[in-house]
Amino acid sequence: MIKYIFISVQISIYCKENNLILAGYYQANKNFHSYAPDVFASKIAEKIWENNNDAVLLMVNNAFIGFGSSSFEDQDPNEAFYLYQMVESKWKLKSRYNFASVFFSTLF
């Protein structure tokens, strides 16, 4: 956990020095069939949210990205991403479909 805190502080300093805003975090779990945020994704995104209440957590669906029998072009890109927002101190799934419209409406 100390390593996590040290990295978090380094990122915060880098962003401040370069006038950057950390707006979110994305992760693809190592378990192929899991797209739910794990403890680490939740904690990292929570720290980002503490500094930016518009922050989002984006989980990548490995099943969509993986190599399978169907071609990448035949798949719906909305199945690849799961957008979470902080609601009542917990990351809640906002949308799994219409990713682009939900994501851009969150930003603006």
MMTF fields as JSON, N, C-alpha, C and O atoms, coordinates in Angstrom:
{
  "mmtfVersion": "1.0.0",
  "mmtfProducer": "UNKNOWN",
  "numBonds": 431,
  "numAtoms": 432,
  "numGroups": 108,
  "numChains": 1,
  "numModels": 1,
  "chainsPerModel": [1],
  "groupsPerChain": [108],
  "chainIdList": ["A"],
  "bondAtomList": [4, 2, 8, 6, 12, 10, 16, 14, 20, 18, 24, 22, 28, 26, 32, 30, 36, 34, 40, 38, 44, 42, 48, 46, 52, 50, 56, 54, 60, 58, 64, 62, 68, 66, 72, 70, 76, 74, 80, 78, 84, 82, 88, 86, 92, 90, 96, 94, 100, 98, 104, 102, 108, 106, 112, 110, 116, 114, 120, 118, 124, 122, 128, 126, 132, 130, 136, 134, 140, 138, 144, 142, 148, 146, 152, 150, 156, 154, 160, 158, 164, 162, 168, 166, 172, 170, 176, 174, 180, 178, 184, 182, 188, 186, 192, 190, 196, 194, 200, 198, 204, 202, 208, 206, 212, 210, 216, 214, 220, 218, 224, 222, 228, 226, 232, 230, 236, 234, 240, 238, 244, 242, 248, 246, 252, 250, 256, 254, 260, 258, 264, 262, 268, 266, 272, 270, 276, 274, 280, 278, 284, 282, 288, 286, 292, 290, 296, 294, 300, 298, 304, 302, 308, 306, 312, 310, 316, 314, 320, 318, 324, 322, 328, 326, 332, 330, 336, 334, 340, 338, 344, 342, 348, 346, 352, 350, 356, 354, 360, 358, 364, 362, 368, 366, 372, 370, 376, 374, 380, 378, 384, 382, 388, 386, 392, 390, 396, 394, 400, 398, 404, 402, 408, 406, 412, 410, 416, 414, 420, 418, 424, 422, 428, 426],
  "bondOrderList": [1, 1, 1, 1, 1, 1, 1, 1, 1, 1, 1, 1, 1, 1, 1, 1, 1, 1, 1, 1, 1, 1, 1, 1, 1, 1, 1, 1, 1, 1, 1, 1, 1, 1, 1, 1, 1, 1, 1, 1, 1, 1, 1, 1, 1, 1, 1, 1, 1, 1, 1, 1, 1, 1, 1, 1, 1, 1, 1, 1, 1, 1, 1, 1, 1, 1, 1, 1, 1, 1, 1, 1, 1, 1, 1, 1, 1, 1, 1, 1, 1, 1, 1, 1, 1, 1, 1, 1, 1, 1, 1, 1, 1, 1, 1, 1, 1, 1, 1, 1, 1, 1, 1, 1, 1, 1, 1],
  "groupList": [{"groupName": "MET", "atomNameList": ["N", "CA", "C", "O"], "elementList": ["N", "C", "C", "O"], "formalChargeList": [0, 0, 0, 0], "bondAtomList": [1, 0, 2, 1, 3, 2], "bondOrderList": [1, 1, 2], "singleLetterCode": "M", "chemCompType": "L-PEPTIDE LINKING"}, {"groupName": "ILE", "atomNameList": ["N", "CA", "C", "O"], "elementList": ["N", "C", "C", "O"], "formalChargeList": [0, 0, 0, 0], "bondAtomList": [1, 0, 2, 1, 3, 2], "bondOrderList": [1, 1, 2], "singleLetterCode": "I", "chemCompType": "L-PEPTIDE LINKING"}, {"groupName": "LYS", "atomNameList": ["N", "CA", "C", "O"], "elementList": ["N", "C", "C", "O"], "formalChargeList": [0, 0, 0, 0], "bondAtomList": [1, 0, 2, 1, 3, 2], "bondOrderList": [1, 1, 2], "singleLetterCode": "K", "chemCompType": "L-PEPTIDE LINKING"}, {"groupName": "TYR", "atomNameList": ["N", "CA", "C", "O"], "elementList": ["N", "C", "C", "O"], "formalChargeList": [0, 0, 0, 0], "bondAtomList": [1, 0, 2, 1, 3, 2], "bondOrderList": [1, 1, 2], "singleLetterCode": "Y", "chemCompType": "L-PEPTIDE LINKING"}, {"groupName": "PHE", "atomNameList": ["N", "CA", "C", "O"], "elementList": ["N", "C", "C", "O"], "formalChargeList": [0, 0, 0, 0], "bondAtomList": [1, 0, 2, 1, 3, 2], "bondOrderList": [1, 1, 2], "singleLetterCode": "F", "chemCompType": "L-PEPTIDE LINKING"}, {"groupName": "SER", "atomNameList": ["N", "CA", "C", "O"], "elementList": ["N", "C", "C", "O"], "formalChargeList": [0, 0, 0, 0], "bondAtomList": [1, 0, 2, 1, 3, 2], "bondOrderList": [1, 1, 2], "singleLetterCode": "S", "chemCompType": "L-PEPTIDE LINKING"}, {"groupName": "VAL", "atomNameList": ["N", "CA", "C", "O"], "elementList": ["N", "C", "C", "O"], "formalChargeList": [0, 0, 0, 0], "bondAtomList": [1, 0, 2, 1, 3, 2], "bondOrderList": [1, 1, 2], "singleLetterCode": "V", "chemCompType": "L-PEPTIDE LINKING"}, {"groupName": "GLN", "atomNameList": ["N", "CA", "C", "O"], "elementList": ["N", "C", "C", "O"], "formalChargeList": [0, 0, 0, 0], "bondAtomList": [1, 0, 2, 1, 3, 2], "bondOrderList": [1, 1, 2], "singleLetterCode": "Q", "chemCompType": "L-PEPTIDE LINKING"}, {"groupName": "CYS", "atomNameList": ["N", "CA", "C", "O"], "elementList": ["N", "C", "C", "O"], "formalChargeList": [0, 0, 0, 0], "bondAtomList": [1, 0, 2, 1, 3, 2], "bondOrderList": [1, 1, 2], "singleLetterCode": "C", "chemCompType": "L-PEPTIDE LINKING"}, {"groupName": "GLU", "atomNameList": ["N", "CA", "C", "O"], "elementList": ["N", "C", "C", "O"], "formalChargeList": [0, 0, 0, 0], "bondAtomList": [1, 0, 2, 1, 3, 2], "bondOrderList": [1, 1, 2], "singleLetterCode": "E", "chemCompType": "L-PEPTIDE LINKING"}, {"groupName": "ASN", "atomNameList": ["N", "CA", "C", "O"], "elementList": ["N", "C", "C", "O"], "formalChargeList": [0, 0, 0, 0], "bondAtomList": [1, 0, 2, 1, 3, 2], "bondOrderList": [1, 1, 2], "singleLetterCode": "N", "chemCompType": "L-PEPTIDE LINKING"}, {"groupName": "LEU", "atomNameList": ["N", "CA", "C", "O"], "elementList": ["N", "C", "C", "O"], "formalChargeList": [0, 0, 0, 0], "bondAtomList": [1, 0, 2, 1, 3, 2], "bondOrderList": [1, 1, 2], "singleLetterCode": "L", "chemCompType": "L-PEPTIDE LINKING"}, {"groupName": "ALA", "atomNameList": ["N", "CA", "C", "O"], "elementList": ["N", "C", "C", "O"], "formalChargeList": [0, 0, 0, 0], "bondAtomList": [1, 0, 2, 1, 3, 2], "bondOrderList": [1, 1, 2], "singleLetterCode": "A", "chemCompType": "L-PEPTIDE LINKING"}, {"groupName": "GLY", "atomNameList": ["N", "CA", "C", "O"], "elementList": ["N", "C", "C", "O"], "formalChargeList": [0, 0, 0, 0], "bondAtomList": [1, 0, 2, 1, 3, 2], "bondOrderList": [1, 1, 2], "singleLetterCode": "G", "chemCompType": "PEPTIDE LINKING"}, {"groupName": "HIS", "atomNameList": ["N", "CA", "C", "O"], "elementList": ["N", "C", "C", "O"], "formalChargeList": [0, 0, 0, 0], "bondAtomList": [1, 0, 2, 1, 3, 2], "bondOrderList": [1, 1, 2], "singleLetterCode": "H", "chemCompType": "L-PEPTIDE LINKING"}, {"groupName": "PRO", "atomNameList": ["N", "CA", "C", "O"], "elementList": ["N", "C", "C", "O"], "formalChargeList": [0, 0, 0, 0], "bondAtomList": [1, 0, 2, 1, 3, 2], "bondOrderList": [1, 1, 2], "singleLetterCode": "P", "chemCompType": "L-PEPTIDE LINKING"}, {"groupName": "ASP", "atomNameList": ["N", "CA", "C", "O"], "elementList": ["N", "C", "C", "O"], "formalChargeList": [0, 0, 0, 0], "bondAtomList": [1, 0, 2, 1, 3, 2], "bondOrderList": [1, 1, 2], "singleLetterCode": "D", "chemCompType": "L-PEPTIDE LINKING"}, {"groupName": "TRP", "atomNameList": ["N", "CA", "C", "O"], "elementList": ["N", "C", "C", "O"], "formalChargeList": [0, 0, 0, 0], "bondAtomList": [1, 0, 2, 1, 3, 2], "bondOrderList": [1, 1, 2], "singleLetterCode": "W", "chemCompType": "L-PEPTIDE LINKING"}, {"groupName": "ARG", "atomNameList": ["N", "CA", "C", "O"], "elementList": ["N", "C", "C", "O"], "formalChargeList": [0, 0, 0, 0], "bondAtomList": [1, 0, 2, 1, 3, 2], "bondOrderList": [1, 1, 2], "singleLetterCode": "R", "chemCompType": "L-PEPTIDE LINKING"}, {"groupName": "THR", "atomNameList": ["N", "CA", "C", "O"], "elementList": ["N", "C", "C", "O"], "formalChargeList": [0, 0, 0, 0], "bondAtomList": [1, 0, 2, 1, 3, 2], "bondOrderList": [1, 1, 2], "singleLetterCode": "T", "chemCompType": "L-PEPTIDE LINKING"}],
  "groupTypeList": [0, 1, 2, 3, 1, 4, 1, 5, 6, 7, 1, 5, 1, 3, 8, 2, 9, 10, 10, 11, 1, 11, 12, 13, 3, 3, 7, 12, 10, 2, 10, 4, 14, 5, 3, 12, 15, 16, 6, 4, 12, 5, 2, 1, 12, 9, 2, 1, 17, 9, 10, 10, 10, 16, 12, 6, 11, 11, 0, 6, 10, 10, 12, 4, 1, 13, 4, 13, 5, 5, 5, 4, 9, 16, 7, 16, 15, 10, 9, 12, 4, 3, 11, 3, 7, 0, 6, 9, 5, 2, 17, 2, 11, 2, 5, 18, 3, 10, 4, 12, 5, 6, 4, 4, 5, 19, 11, 4],
  "groupIdList": [1, 2, 3, 4, 5, 6, 7, 8, 9, 10, 11, 12, 13, 14, 15, 16, 17, 18, 19, 20, 21, 22, 23, 24, 25, 26, 27, 28, 29, 30, 31, 32, 33, 34, 35, 36, 37, 38, 39, 40, 41, 42, 43, 44, 45, 46, 47, 48, 49, 50, 51, 52, 53, 54, 55, 56, 57, 58, 59, 60, 61, 62, 63, 64, 65, 66, 67, 68, 69, 70, 71, 72, 73, 74, 75, 76, 77, 78, 79, 80, 81, 82, 83, 84, 85, 86, 87, 88, 89, 90, 91, 92, 93, 94, 95, 96, 97, 98, 99, 100, 101, 102, 103, 104, 105, 106, 107, 108],
  "secStructList": [7, 2, 2, 2, 2, 2, 2, 2, 2, 2, 2, 2, 2, 2, 2, 2, 2, 6, 6, 7, 7, 7, 7, 3, 3, 3, 3, 3, 7, 1, 1, 6, 6, 7, 7, 1, 7, 7, 2, 2, 2, 2, 2, 2, 2, 2, 2, 2, 2, 2, 2, 7, 6, 6, 7, 3, 3, 3, 3, 3, 7, 2, 2, 2, 2, 1, 7, 7, 1, 1, 7, 4, 4, 4, 1, 7, 4, 4, 4, 4, 3, 3, 3, 3, 3, 3, 3, 6, 6, 3, 3, 3, 3, 3, 3, 1, 1, 1, 2, 2, 2, 2, 2, 2, 2, 2, 2, 7],
  "xCoordList": [0.819, 0.0, 0.865, 0.471, 2.022, 2.925, 3.368, 3.449, 3.649, 4.057, 2.946, 3.224, 1.697, 0.548, 0.457, 0.252, 0.609, 0.535, 1.657, 1.425, 2.864, 4.014, 3.761, 4.022, 3.259, 2.969, 1.866, 1.944, 0.846, -0.258, 0.231, -0.21, 1.138, 1.698, 2.513, 2.429, 3.302, 4.101, 3.213, 3.511, 2.13, 1.221, 0.577, 0.467, 0.154, -0.458, 0.506, 0.116, 1.747, 2.758, 2.986, 3.03, 3.132, 3.358, 2.201, 2.431, 0.978, -0.191, -0.215, -0.484, 0.062, 0.083, 1.153, 0.891, 2.349, 3.46, 3.21, 3.75, 2.406, 2.174, 0.755, 0.31, 0.047, -1.321, -2.225, -2.952, -2.169, -2.991, -4.055, -3.873, -5.154, -6.228, -6.4, -6.578, -6.348, -6.595, -8.104, -8.712, -8.71, -10.165, -10.752, -11.967, -9.929, -10.468, -9.384, -8.193, -9.826, -8.919, -9.555, -10.77, -8.743, -9.279, -8.436, -7.245, -9.084, -8.392, -9.056, -10.271, -8.263, -8.756, -8.272, -7.069, -9.201, -8.831, -8.082, -8.266, -7.243, -6.512, -7.401, -7.086, -8.504, -9.48, -10.26, -10.919, -10.186, -10.751, -12.234, -12.697, -12.989, -14.435, -14.917, -16.116, -14.018, -14.404, -14.192, -13.112, -15.231, -15.109, -15.514, -15.583, -15.777, -16.134, -14.873, -13.819, -14.964, -13.796, -13.334, -14.144, -12.042, -11.502, -11.126, -11.349, -10.562, -10.208, -9.246, -9.414, -8.247, -7.245, -7.834, -7.554, -8.64, -9.28, -10.17, -10.167, -10.921, -11.817, -11.049, -11.436, -9.963, -9.173, -8.498, -8.516, -7.91, -7.238, -8.253, -8.019, -9.378, -10.409, -10.992, -11.339, -11.1, -11.613, -10.685, -11.149, -9.382, -8.409, -8.522, -8.45, -8.696, -8.866, -10.152, -10.174, -11.223, -12.515, -12.449, -13.144, -11.627, -11.478, -10.979, -11.293, -10.213, -9.689, -10.499, -10.342, -11.361, -12.157, -13.465, -13.504, -14.528, -15.806, -16.491, -17.544, -15.911, -16.439, -15.683, -15.941, -14.758, -13.944, -14.815, -15.859, -14.364, -15.064, -14.084, -12.867, -14.647, -13.886, -14.362, -15.552, -13.455, -13.782, -13.157, -11.937, -13.99, -13.495, -13.56, -14.534, -12.515, -12.425, -12.845, -12.384, -13.706, -14.172, -13.16, -13.096, -12.381, -11.356, -11.922, -11.256, -13.129, -13.733, -13.913, -13.829, -14.158, -14.326, -12.977, -12.873, -11.967, -10.654, -9.899, -9.055, -10.203, -9.457, -9.593, -10.472, -8.717, -8.742, -9.701, -9.533, -10.693, -11.678, -11.968, -11.26, -13.009, -13.346, -13.988, -13.835, -14.707, -15.332, -14.344, -13.455, -14.512, -13.588, -13.944, -15.089, -12.976, -13.141, -14.192, -14.955, -14.245, -15.182, -16.63, -17.522, -16.889, -18.252, -18.81, -19.998, -17.983, -18.418, -18.837, -18.327, -19.771, -20.269, -19.277, -19.031, -18.7, -17.71, -18.277, -17.519, -19.602, -20.201, -20.074, -20.205, -19.824, -19.649, -18.257, -18.012, -17.357, -15.972, -15.736, -14.741, -16.621, -16.364, -17.548, -18.709, -17.216, -18.22, -17.852, -16.777, -18.737, -18.484, -19.117, -20.317, -18.297, -18.758, -18.607, -17.659, -19.578, -19.513, -19.686, -20.316, -19.127, -19.244, -20.648, -21.073, -21.355, -22.7, -22.764, -22.562, -23.045, -23.156, -21.943, -22.083, -20.77, -19.484, -19.17, -18.352, -19.806, -19.514, -19.493, -20.211, -18.653, -18.615, -19.79, -19.885, -20.68, -21.881, -21.809, -21.378, -22.24, -22.273, -23.268, -24.457, -22.758, -23.637, -24.162, -25.35, -23.27, -23.705, -22.757, -21.544, -23.335, -22.527, -22.804, -22.046, -23.891, -24.236, -24.156, -24.167, -24.077, -23.979, -22.845, -23.0, -21.709, -20.563, -20.168, -19.966, -20.055, -19.564, -20.472, -19.982, -21.779, -22.68, -22.671, -22.727, -22.603, -22.572, -21.262, -21.262, -20.15, -18.843, -18.759, -18.331, -19.161, -19.044, -20.039, -19.748, -21.215, -22.146, -21.618, -21.948, -20.804, -20.182, -19.138, -18.974, -18.431, -17.354, -17.864, -17.227, -19.003, -19.452, -20.719, -21.224],
  "yCoordList": [-1.192, 0.0, 1.259, 2.272, 1.214, 2.378, 2.72, 3.892, 1.702, 1.909, 2.637, 3.54, 2.242, 2.865, 4.345, 5.188, 4.66, 6.048, 6.871, 8.004, 6.327, 7.021, 7.343, 8.459, 6.37, 6.582, 7.623, 8.478, 7.552, 8.503, 9.933, 10.852, 10.12, 11.443, 11.929, 13.097, 11.035, 11.407, 11.865, 12.859, 11.148, 11.511, 12.861, 13.692, 13.086, 14.371, 15.532, 16.57, 15.365, 16.412, 16.671, 17.824, 15.608, 15.753, 16.524, 17.418, 16.183, 16.867, 18.342, 19.19, 18.653, 20.06, 20.849, 21.952, 20.295, 20.989, 21.215, 22.159, 20.369, 20.463, 20.91, 20.751, 21.472, 21.963, 20.926, 21.232, 19.707, 18.616, 18.249, 18.435, 17.73, 17.256, 15.769, 15.342, 14.999, 13.57, 13.374, 13.57, 12.984, 12.949, 11.566, 11.431, 10.545, 9.207, 8.157, 8.457, 6.928, 5.787, 4.666, 4.475, 3.925, 2.755, 1.542, 1.644, 0.394, -0.851, -2.007, -2.011, -2.973, -4.257, -5.305, -5.451, -6.029, -7.042, -8.192, -8.466, -8.861, -9.989, -11.21, -12.092, -11.282, -12.345, -12.013, -10.976, -12.878, -12.632, -12.305, -11.488, -12.916, -12.743, -11.726, -11.646, -10.959, -9.993, -8.571, -8.216, -7.772, -6.352, -5.471, -4.249, -6.075, -5.303, -4.713, -5.348, -3.512, -2.9, -3.742, -4.16, -3.976, -4.67, -3.632, -2.436, -4.096, -3.204, -2.112, -0.948, -2.474, -1.492, -0.446, 0.743, -0.86, 0.099, 1.052, 2.26, 0.504, 1.331, 2.345, 3.511, 1.908, 2.81, 3.915, 5.082, 3.542, 4.536, 5.546, 6.753, 5.056, 5.955, 6.827, 7.985, 6.279, 7.06, 8.228, 9.335, 7.982, 9.059, 10.14, 11.331, 9.73, 10.699, 11.487, 12.706, 10.793, 11.431, 12.451, 13.466, 12.195, 13.134, 14.5, 15.524, 14.513, 15.764, 16.291, 17.447, 15.456, 15.843, 15.062, 13.895, 15.692, 15.005, 14.607, 13.971, 14.969, 14.536, 13.323, 12.88, 12.784, 11.652, 10.422, 10.241, 9.593, 8.354, 7.182, 7.356, 6.006, 4.757, 3.98, 3.691, 3.644, 2.94, 1.555, 1.421, 0.532, -0.834, -1.371, -1.151, -2.073, -2.636, -4.103, -4.854, -4.5, -5.873, -6.674, -6.532, -7.507, -8.292, -9.234, -9.514, -9.721, -10.641, -9.964, -10.615, -8.666, -7.927, -7.715, -7.806, -7.438, -7.116, -8.369, -8.315, -9.481, -10.716, -11.218, -10.797, -12.11, -12.715, -13.894, -14.825, -13.853, -14.927, -15.286, -14.878, -16.049, -16.486, -15.376, -15.345, -14.462, -13.374, -12.218, -12.016, -11.488, -10.391, -9.18, -9.021, -8.348, -7.136, -6.228, -5.594, -6.153, -5.252, -5.667, -4.822, -6.949, -7.438, -7.187, -7.408, -6.733, -6.568, -5.125, -4.186, -4.971, -3.656, -3.025, -3.591, -1.871, -1.253, -0.873, -0.719, -0.719, -0.402, -1.556, -1.348, -2.755, -3.911, -3.939, -4.727, -3.106, -3.15, -2.362, -2.594, -1.442, -0.54, -0.481, -0.568, -0.332, -0.187, 1.062, 1.134, 2.031, 3.319, 3.365, 3.137, 3.663, 3.755, 5.194, 5.892, 5.628, 6.942, 6.764, 5.808, 7.684, 7.651, 8.104, 9.215, 7.22, 7.509, 7.005, 5.819, 7.911, 7.569, 6.772, 5.734, 7.277, 6.717, 5.337, 4.613, 4.964, 3.682, 3.893, 4.74, 3.106, 3.156, 2.346, 1.141, 3.023, 2.391, 2.415, 3.398, 1.314, 1.219, 2.23, 2.19, 3.139, 4.148, 3.627, 3.743, 3.053, 2.609, 1.565, 1.62, 0.627, -0.337, -0.199, -0.701, 0.483, 0.726, 2.218, 3.047, 2.544, 3.941, 4.657, 5.783, 3.986, 4.492, 5.894, 6.758, 6.136, 7.431, 8.566, 9.59, 8.409, 9.499, 9.714, 10.858, 8.647, 8.783, 9.439, 10.329, 8.999, 9.532, 11.019, 11.795, 11.428, 12.833, 13.707, 14.875, 13.171, 13.962, 14.156, 15.146, 13.224, 13.354, 14.448, 15.156, 14.591, 15.581, 17.0, 17.937, 17.178, 18.539, 18.907, 20.016],
  "zCoordList": [0.0, 0.0, 0.0, -0.578, 0.63, 0.657, -0.768, -1.135, -1.553, -2.94, -3.711, -4.5, -3.479, -4.129, -3.763, -4.636, -2.49, -2.022, -2.642, -3.063, -2.707, -3.284, -4.76, -5.208, -5.503, -6.927, -7.091, -7.973, -6.249, -6.294, -6.079, -6.768, -5.129, -4.855, -6.049, -6.427, -6.642, -7.816, -8.963, -9.624, -9.198, -10.283, -10.003, -10.905, -8.778, -8.411, -8.632, -9.165, -8.23, -8.405, -9.889, -10.318, -10.675, -12.108, -12.758, -13.572, -12.403, -12.979, -12.608, -13.458, -11.356, -10.928, -11.667, -12.147, -11.762, -12.415, -13.899, -14.476, -14.525, -15.961, -16.312, -17.449, -15.324, -15.531, -16.193, -17.139, -15.687, -16.203, -15.18, -13.976, -15.675, -14.807, -15.066, -16.207, -14.014, -14.117, -14.047, -12.995, -15.172, -15.27, -15.069, -14.927, -15.053, -14.883, -14.917, -14.997, -14.855, -14.815, -15.616, -15.565, -16.354, -17.047, -16.72, -16.425, -16.78, -16.453, -17.178, -17.379, -17.564, -18.062, -17.066, -16.848, -16.47, -15.49, -16.141, -17.327, -15.371, -15.944, -16.111, -16.91, -15.377, -15.579, -16.846, -16.921, -17.824, -19.14, -19.104, -19.9, -18.207, -18.19, -17.157, -16.891, -16.579, -15.557, -16.053, -16.524, -15.942, -16.279, -15.094, -15.227, -13.954, -12.763, -12.141, -12.168, -11.583, -10.943, -9.744, -8.916, -9.671, -8.504, -7.444, -7.629, -6.346, -5.237, -5.689, -5.323, -6.478, -6.898, -7.828, -7.671, -8.786, -9.696, -8.902, -9.139, -7.971, -7.156, -6.321, -6.247, -5.693, -4.838, -5.654, -5.264, -6.778, -7.623, -8.141, -8.076, -8.653, -9.175, -8.063, -8.297, -6.87, -5.741, -5.411, -5.139, -5.436, -5.187, -6.263, -5.96, -7.498, -8.583, -8.359, -8.531, -7.976, -7.744, -6.603, -6.645, -5.595, -4.476, -4.955, -4.349, -6.031, -6.58, -7.755, -8.149, -8.315, -9.473, -9.422, -9.81, -8.952, -8.774, -10.074, -10.046, -11.207, -12.5, -13.035, -14.155, -12.253, -12.694, -12.943, -12.316, -13.861, -14.185, -14.113, -14.16, -14.001, -14.014, -15.226, -15.352, -16.107, -17.339, -17.288, -17.195, -17.349, -17.358, -18.781, -19.5, -19.171, -20.517, -20.462, -19.603, -21.368, -21.462, -22.281, -23.502, -21.617, -22.295, -23.349, -24.345, -23.145, -24.105, -25.459, -26.501, -25.441, -26.693, -27.376, -28.599, -26.596, -27.139, -27.574, -28.469, -26.943, -27.195, -28.618, -29.37, -28.959, -30.289, -30.266, -29.477, -31.121, -31.175, -32.606, -33.527, -32.776, -34.123, -34.95, -36.171, -34.291, -35.048, -35.22, -34.394, -36.277, -36.544, -35.696, -35.273, -35.456, -34.657, -35.266, -34.538, -36.588, -37.264, -37.058, -37.13, -36.802, -36.636, -35.24, -35.005, -34.319, -32.94, -32.664, -33.275, -31.737, -31.343, -30.369, -29.304, -30.703, -29.811, -28.447, -27.49, -28.34, -27.043, -26.054, -24.848, -26.541, -25.663, -25.036, -24.123, -25.503, -25.043, -23.765, -23.078, -23.431, -22.314, -21.351, -21.751, -20.081, -19.03, -18.238, -17.642, -18.235, -17.607, -16.218, -16.063, -15.214, -13.833, -13.35, -13.71, -12.516, -11.877, -10.378, -9.926, -9.616, -8.161, -7.762, -8.08, -7.06, -6.564, -5.124, -4.861, -4.204, -2.792, -2.298, -1.652, -2.614, -2.182, -2.744, -2.177, -3.846, -4.502, -6.008, -6.54, -6.693, -8.146, -8.68, -8.449, -9.397, -9.949, -11.47, -12.073, -12.075, -13.529, -14.07, -13.753, -14.894, -15.507, -16.834, -17.131, -17.627, -18.939, -19.491, -19.286, -20.186, -20.909, -22.395, -23.224, -22.729, -24.127, -24.425, -23.515, -25.698, -26.134, -25.418, -24.945, -25.346, -24.602, -25.02, -24.167, -26.309, -26.78, -26.333, -25.855, -26.477, -26.098, -24.586, -24.133, -23.799, -22.345, -21.912, -21.062, -22.495, -22.115, -22.41, -21.556, -23.604, -23.961, -23.216, -22.959, -22.858, -22.068, -20.657, -20.004, -20.179, -18.852, -18.852, -17.859, -19.96, -20.037, -20.188, -19.707, -20.847, -21.176, -20.46, -20.63]
}
